[in-house]
Amino acid sequence: MEAAARSWRRSSSSHSLFQFFIFSLAILLLMLNVPHVSASEITNKASRKTYKSFIKKACNSATYPSDCYKSLSKYASSIKTDPEKLYRVSLFVTIKAARKTSFSISTLWRLKGLSRTEQAIVRDCASTISYAIDEMKQSLTVMANIQGADHKSELIENIRTWVAAALTDEGTCTDEFDGQKVSYEVNKNIKKTVLNLSKLTSNCLALLNTLSNRS
């Protein structure tokens, strides 16, 4: 009887040790699978949230807030909370969209069977978008000189003039469609992209207030 008891205790002890080993192994594997989050990662995440909040607040004053935030939030780590960087990126994004629009228009010259009306629209829009790109570039050149300038308000007004001129030229292009019969390809490659460009340009004009309030 005593021998049987000793045998049972040894068996029970071995079973407990085995369970403890399995439990410890499970805990170790769980710890290995948990990703390590450093203090710097937490700080960076908090910083990105702050930067995006800054952009969202600035875009609330834009003509098209959702388009503004969508186009700028991807550059949050570069913009941070600097109004001048915000505006510089806004100009960059708009010029990039203008070049894309210009390319879309240029592809139409390869289309066969364009009517005289469509040919006139393509020709005129190509010219006006080219003007708009030059005007946006001029505003970017002025923007490069704004940091630390004594006459910042004057420079801001110069930027406003160039951006407003670009917006007018873009509007001239879309006005060409009024009352005209155009094909789906012409409508898709010009009107849709120009309207999107006009939204970005209009936002650029509205975002100038972020600089004006700081000057």
KOLDREN-588310 format. One record per residue: residue in three letters; x, y, z of N, C-alpha, C in turn. Coordinates in steps of 0.05 Angstrom, whole numbers, always signed. Each point is the difference from the previous one (the first is absolute). Example, Ala and Ser with C-alpha at 12.3 -4.5 7.8 and 13.67 -1.06 7.14 Angstrom:
BEGIN
R   residuo     n.px     n.py     n.pz    ca.px    ca.py    ca.pz     c.px     c.py     c.pz
R       ALA     +264     -114     +156      -18      +24       +0      +18      +24       +0
R       SER       -7      +21      -14      +16      +24       +1      -15      +22      +14
END
This chain:
BEGIN
R   residuo     n.px     n.py     n.pz    ca.px    ca.py    ca.pz     c.px     c.py     c.pz
R       MET      +17      -24       +0      -17      +24       +0      +17      +25       +0
R       GLU      +20       -1      +17      +18      +24       +2      +16       +3      -26
R       ALA       +8      -22      -12      +14       +0      -25      -17      +12      -22
R       ALA      -26       -7       +1      -18      +10      -21       -4      +31       +4
R       ALA       -1       +8      +25       -3      +29       +6      +24      +15      -10
R       ARG      +24      -11       +5      +25      +14      -10       +0       +2      -30
R       SER       -9      -22      -13       -1       -1      -29      -20      +21      -10
R       TRP      -23       +3      +13      -20      +20       -8      +11      +28       +3
R       ARG      +15       +5      +23      +11      +27       +5      +20       +7      -21
R       ARG      +17      -20       -8      +20       +5      -20      -13       +6      -27
R       SER      -21      -15       -6      -15       +4      -25      -14      +28       +0
R       SER      -11       +7      +23      -14      +26       +2      +20      +23       -2
R       SER      +23       -4      +13      +21      +21       -1      +11       +4      -28
R       SER       +4      -23      -15       +9       +2      -27      -20      +14      -18
R       HIS      -26       -6       +5      -21      +12      -16       -1      +30       +5
R       SER       +4       +8      +25       -1      +29       +7      +24      +14      -13
R       LEU      +23      -13       +1      +24      +12      -13       -4       +4      -30
R       PHE      -13      -21      -12       -5       +1      -29      -20      +23       -7
R       GLN      -21       +3      +17      -19      +21       -4      +13      +28       +3
R       PHE      +18       +2      +20      +14      +25       +5      +18       +7      -24
R       PHE      +13      -21      -11      +17       +4      -23      -16      +10      -24
R       ILE      -23      -13       -5      -17       +8      -23      -10      +28       +4
R       PHE       -8       +7      +24      -11      +27       +6      +22      +21       -4
R       SER      +24       -6       +9      +23      +19       -3       +7       +4      -29
R       LEU       -1      -22      -15       +6       +1      -29      -21      +17      -15
R       ALA      -25       -3       +8      -22      +15      -13       +4      +30       +6
R       ILE       +7       +7      +24       +4      +28       +8      +24      +11      -16
R       LEU      +21      -16       -3      +24       +9      -15       -7       +6      -29
R       LEU      -15      -19      -12       -7       +4      -28      -18      +24       -4
R       LEU      -18       +4      +19      -18      +24       -1      +16      +25       +1
R       MET      +20       +1      +18      +17      +24       +2      +16       +5      -25
R       LEU       +9      -22      -13      +15       +3      -25      -16      +11      -22
R       ASN      -26       -6       +0      -18       +8      -22      -12      +28       +4
R       VAL       +3      +11      +24      -10      +27       +5      +19      +20      -11
R       PRO       -8      +17      -20      +19      +20      -11       +9      +20      +21
R       HIS      +26       +6       -2      +11      +19      +20       -5      +29      -10
R       VAL      -12      +16      +15       -5      +28       -7      +18      +18      +17
R       SER      +18      +13      -14      +19      +17      +14      -12      +27       +7
R       ALA      +13      +15      +18      -10      +26       +7       +1      +19      -23
R       SER      +20       -3      -18       +2      +17      -23      -23       -4      -20
R       GLU       -8      -26       -2      -23       -6      -18      -26      +12      +10
R       ILE       -3       +0      +26      -24      +12      +12       +0      +30       -4
R       THR      +24      +12       +3       +3      +29       -4       -5       +7      -29
R       ASN      +11      -16      -18       -4       +6      -29      -30       -2       -7
R       LYS      -13      -20      +11      -29       -3       -6      -16      +24      +11
R       ALA       +7       +9      +23      -13      +24      +12       +6      +25      -17
R       SER      +25       +2      -10       +7      +23      -16      -15       +0      -26
R       ARG       -3      -24      -13      -14       -1      -25      -30       +8       +4
R       LYS      -11       -8      +22      -27       +7       +6       -3      +31       +3
R       THR      +20      +12      +14       +0      +29       +3       +3      +14      -27
R       TYR      +17      -10      -17       +5      +12      -26      -26       -2      -17
R       LYS      -13      -23       +0      -24       -3      -15      -23      +17      +10
R       SER       -1       +4      +26      -20      +17      +12       +4      +29       -9
R       PHE      +26       +8       -1       +7      +27      -10      -10       +4      -29
R       ILE       +5      -20      -17       -8       +2      -28      -30       +0       -2
R       LYS      -14      -16      +15      -29       -1       +0      -12      +27       +8
R       LYS      +11      +12      +20      -10      +26      +10       +4      +21      -22
R       ALA      +23       -1      -13       +6      +20      -21      -19       -4      -24
R       CYS       -5      -26       -6      -17       -6      -23      -30       +6       +5
R       ASN       -7       +4      +25      -28       +8       +6       -7      +27      -12
R       SER      +21      +16       -5       -5      +26      -12       +2       +0      -30
R       ALA       +6      -24      -12       +2       -2      -29      -27       -2      -13
R       THR       -1       +5      -25      -25       -1      -15      -11      -28       -1
R       TYR      +18      -19       -3       -7      -29       -1      +16      -14      +22
R       PRO       -9       +0      +25      +15      -11      +22       +9      -29       -3
R       SER      -18      -17       -9       +8      -29       -2      +21       -4      -21
R       ASP       -2      +14      -23      +20       -2      -21      +27      +11      +10
R       CYS       -2      +21      +16      +24      +13      +11      +15      -20      +18
R       TYR      -15      -12      +19      +13      -18      +19      +11      -25      -14
R       LYS      -15      -10      -19       +8      -24      -15      +26       +5      -15
R       SER       +3      +23      -11      +24       +6      -16      +24       +7      +17
R       LEU       -4      +10      +24      +23       +9      +16       +8      -18      +23
R       SER      -19      -16      +11       +5      -16      +23      +23      -21       -4
R       LYS       +4       -9      -24      +21      -19       -6      +28      +13       +3
R       TYR       +1      +26       +1      +25      +14       +4       +3      +11      +29
R       ALA      -15      -11      +18       -1      +10      +28      +27       +1      +13
R       SER      +17      -21       -5      +26       -1      +13      +19      +22      -10
R       SER       -5      +10      -24      +16      +22      -11      -11      +27       +9
R       ILE      -26       +3       +0      -14      +25       +7       +3       +6      +30
R       LYS       -4      -21      +16       -1       +3      +29      -21      +20       +8
R       THR       +7      +22      +14      -20      +20       +7       +9      +27      -10
R       ASP      +14       +0      -23      +11      +25      -11      -18      +10      -23
R       PRO      -13      +23       +4      -18      +11      -21      +14       +5      -26
R       GLU      +25       +8       +0      +14       +6      -25       +6      -26      -15
R       LYS       +7      -21      +14       +4      -26      -13      -26      -11      -10
R       LEU      -22       +4      +15      -26       -8       -8       -7      +12      -27
R       TYR       +5      +26       -3       -7      +14      -24      +18       -8      -23
R       ARG      +26       -4       +6      +18       -7      -21       -7      -28      -12
R       VAL       -8      -18      +18       -9      -27       -9      -26       +2      -16
R       SER      -17      +18       +9      -26       +4      -15       +6      +10      -28
R       LEU      +19      +18       -4       +7       +9      -27      +12      -23      -16
R       PHE      +18      -15      +13      +13      -22      -14      -21      -21      -10
R       VAL      -19       -6      +18      -21      -20       -8      -17      +11      -23
R       THR       -6      +26       +0      -16      +12      -20      +15       +0      -27
R       ILE      +25       +7       +0      +16       +0      -24       +2      -28      -12
R       LYS       +3      -19      +18       +2      -28       -9      -26       -8      -14
R       ALA      -23       +8      +11      -26       -6      -12       -3      +14      -26
R       ALA      +10      +25       -2       -2      +15      -25      +16      -13      -22
R       ARG      +24      -11       +7      +16      -14      -20      -14      -26      -10
R       LYS      -14      -13      +19      -15      -24       -7      -23       +7      -19
R       THR      -13      +23       +6      -21       +9      -17      +10       +7      -28
R       SER      +23      +13       -1      +12       +7      -26       +7      -25      -16
R       PHE       +9      -20      +13       +6      -26      -13      -25      -12      -11
R       SER      -22       +0      +15      -26      -11       -9       -9      +14      -25
R       ILE       +3      +27       -1       -8      +15      -23      +17       -7      -24
R       SER      +26       -3       +4      +18       -6      -22       -6      -27      -13
R       THR      -11      -19      +15       -6      -26      -11      -23       +1      -20
R       LEU      -16      +21       +2      -23       +3      -18       +8       +7      -28
R       TRP      +24      +11       -4       +9       +6      -28       +2      -25      -17
R       ARG       +3      -23      +14       +4      -25      -15      -27      -13       -8
R       LEU      -22      +11      +11      -26      -10       -7       -9       +7      -28
R       LYS      -12      -19      -14       -9       +6      -27      -30       +7       +1
R       GLY       -8      +16      -19      -28       +7       -2      -10      +22      +18
R       LEU      +19      +17      +10       -9      +22      +17      -14      +21      -17
R       SER      -23       +9      +11      -14      +21      -14      +15      +27       +2
R       ARG       -8      +19      -16      +13      +26       +1       -4      +13      +28
R       THR      -23       -5      +11       -5      +11      +27      +18      -13      +20
R       GLU       +4      -26       -2      +17      -14      +19      +29       +8       -4
R       GLN       +8       +4      -25      +28       +9       -6       +5      +27      +13
R       ALA      -20      +18       -2       +3      +27      +12       +2       -2      +30
R       ILE      -17      -18      +12       +1       -3      +30      +27      -11       +9
R       VAL      +10      -20      -15      +26      -11       +7      +22      +21       -2
R       ARG       +0      +15      -22      +20      +20       -5       -1      +22      +22
R       ASP      -24      +10       +5       -2      +22      +20       +6      -10      +28
R       CYS       -9      -24       +7       +6      -10      +27      +30       -6       +4
R       ALA      +13       -9      -21      +29       -5       +2      +14      +26       +6
R       SER       -9      +22      -12      +13      +26       +4       -6      +10      +28
R       THR      -25       -1       +9       -7      +11      +26      +12      -15      +23
R       ILE       +2      -27       -2      +12      -16      +21      +30       +5       +1
R       SER      +12       +5      -24      +29       +7       -1       +4      +27      +15
R       TYR      -18      +19       -5       +2      +26      +15       -3       -5      +30
R       ALA      -19      -17       +7       -5       -5      +29      +25      -12      +13
R       ILE      +13      -18      -13      +24      -13      +11      +22      +22       +4
R       ASP       +4      +17      -20      +20      +21       +3       -7      +19      +23
R       GLU      -25       +6       +4       -9      +18      +21       +4      -13      +28
R       MET       -6      -26       +1       +5      -14      +26      +30       -2       +6
R       LYS      +16       -3      -20      +29       +0       +4      +10      +27      +10
R       GLN      -12      +21      -11       +7      +27       +9       -7       +4      +30
R       SER      -23      -11       +8       -7       +2      +29      +19      -16      +17
R       LEU       +9      -23      -11      +19      -16      +15      +27      +14       +3
R       THR       +8      +15      -21      +25      +16       +1       -2      +21      +22
R       VAL      -23      +14       +1       -5      +20      +21       +1      -13      +27
R       MET      -12      -23       +2       -2      -14      +26      +28       -7      +11
R       ALA      +19       -5      -18      +27       -7       +8      +14      +23      +14
R       ASN      -10      +25       -4      +13      +23      +12      -15      +11      +24
R       ILE      -21      -14       +9      -17      +11      +21      +11       -3      +28
R       GLN      +15      -21       +4      +10       -5      +27      +19      +22      +10
R       GLY       -7      +12      +21      +17      +21      +12       -2      +27      -14
R       ALA      -17       +2      -20       -2      +25      -15      -14      +22      +16
R       ASP      +10      +25       -3      -12      +23      +14      -27       +8      -12
R       HIS       -3       -5      -26      -24       +8      -14      -17      -24       -7
R       LYS       -5      -17      +20      -14      -25       -5      -28       +4      -10
R       SER      -14      +20      +10      -28       +5       -9       -1       +6      -30
R       GLU      +20      +15       -9       +2       +6      -29       +5      -24      -17
R       LEU      +17      -18      +10       +6      -25      -14      -25      -18       -1
R       ILE      -15       +0      +22      -24      -16       +1      -21       +9      -21
R       GLU       -2      +27       -3      -18      +11      -20       +9       -7      -28
R       ASN      +26       -1       -4      +11       -8      -26       -7      -29       -6
R       ILE       +2      -17      +20       -7      -28       -3      -30       -2       -6
R       ARG      -16      +15      +14      -29       +0       -4       -7       +8      -29
R       THR      +14      +19      -11       -4       +9      -28       +5      -22      -19
R       TRP      +23      -14       +3       +8      -21      -18      -19      -24       +2
R       VAL       -8       -8      +24      -18      -23       +3      -28       +6      -11
R       ALA       -9      +25       +5      -26       +8      -10       +0       +0      -31
R       ALA      +22       +8      -11       +2       +0      -30       -1      -28      -11
R       ALA      +14      -19      +14       +0      -28       -8      -29      -11       +1
R       LEU      -14       +7      +22      -28      -10       +3      -18      +11      -23
R       THR       +5      +25       -7      -16      +12      -22       +5      -14      -26
R       ASP      +26       -7       -6       +7      -14      -24      -13      -28       -1
R       GLU       +0      -13      +22      -12      -27       +2      -30       +2       -6
R       GLY      -12      +21      +11      -29       +4       -4       -6       +6      -29
R       THR      +18      +14      -14       -3       +6      -28       -1      -26      -16
R       CYS      +16      -19       +7       +0      -26      -13      -27      -14       +2
R       THR      -10       -2      +25      -26      -14       +4      -23      +15      -12
R       ASP       +2      +27       -2      -21      +16      -13       -4       -7      -29
R       GLU      +22      -11      -12       -1       -8      -29      -22      -21       -5
R       PHE       -6      -16      +21      -19      -22       -3      -29       +9       +0
R       ASP       -5      +24      +10      -28       +9       +3      -15       +1      -27
R       GLY      -21      -16       -1      -17       +0      -24      +12      -14      -24
R       GLN      +23      -14       +4      +13      -14      -22       -3      -30       +2
R       LYS       -2      -13      -23       -2      -29       -1      +28      -12       -3
R       VAL       +9      -15      +20      +27      -12       -1       -2      -29       +6
R       SER      +20      -15       -9       +0      -29       +4       +7       -7      +29
R       TYR       -4      -25       +7       +6       -9      +27      +30       +2       +6
R       GLU      +17       -6      -20      +29       +1       +5       +9      +28       +6
R       VAL      -10      +19      -15       +7      +28       +4       -9      +10      +27
R       ASN      -25       -8       +7      -11       +8      +26      +15      -12      +23
R       LYS       +7      -25       -3      +15      -14      +22      +28      +10       +3
R       ASN      +14       +4      -22      +28       +8       +2       +5      +30       +5
R       ILE      -21      +16       -4       +4      +28       +5      -17      +10      +24
R       LYS      -26       -1       -4      -18      +13      +20       +3      -12      +28
R       LYS       +1      -27       +2       +2      -13      +26      +27       +8      +14
R       THR      +22       -2      -15      +26       +6      +13       +3      +30       +6
R       VAL      -11      +17      -18       +2      +29       +5      -17       +8      +24
R       LEU      -23      -12       +3      -17       +6      +24      +14       -9      +26
R       ASN      +14      -22       -1      +15       -9      +23      +23      +19       +6
R       LEU      +13       +9      -21      +22      +20       +3      -11      +26      +11
R       SER      -23       +8       -9      -12      +25      +10       -6       -1      +30
R       LYS       -8      -24       +9       -5       -3      +29      +26       +4      +16
R       LEU      +22      -12       -9      +25       +3      +13      +10      +29       +0
R       THR       -4      +13      -23       +9      +28       -3      -17      +18      +18
R       SER      -26       -5       +1      -18      +15      +17       +8       -3      +30
R       ASN       +8      -24       +7       +9       -6      +27      +26      +16       +6
R       CYS      +17       +1      -20      +25      +15       +3       -5      +29       +7
R       LEU      -20      +11      -14       -7      +28       +4      -11       +4      +28
R       ALA      -16      -18       +9      -12       +2      +27      +21       -4      +22
R       LEU      +19      -18       -5      +20       -6      +20      +20      +23       +4
R       LEU       -1      +20      -17      +18      +23       +4       -6      +14      +27
R       ASN      -24       -4      +10       -8      +12      +26      +18      -11      +22
R       THR      +10      -25       -3      +17      -11      +21      +27      +15       +2
R       LEU       +8      +11      -24      +24      +17       +0       -6      +28       +9
R       SER      -23      +11       -9       -7      +27       +7       -3       +3      +30
R       ASN      -12      -20      +13       -4       +1      +29      +26       -1      +15
R       ARG      +21      -10      -13      +26       -3      +14      +18      +24       -5
R       SER       -6      +15      -21      +18      +22       -8       -3      +24      +19
END
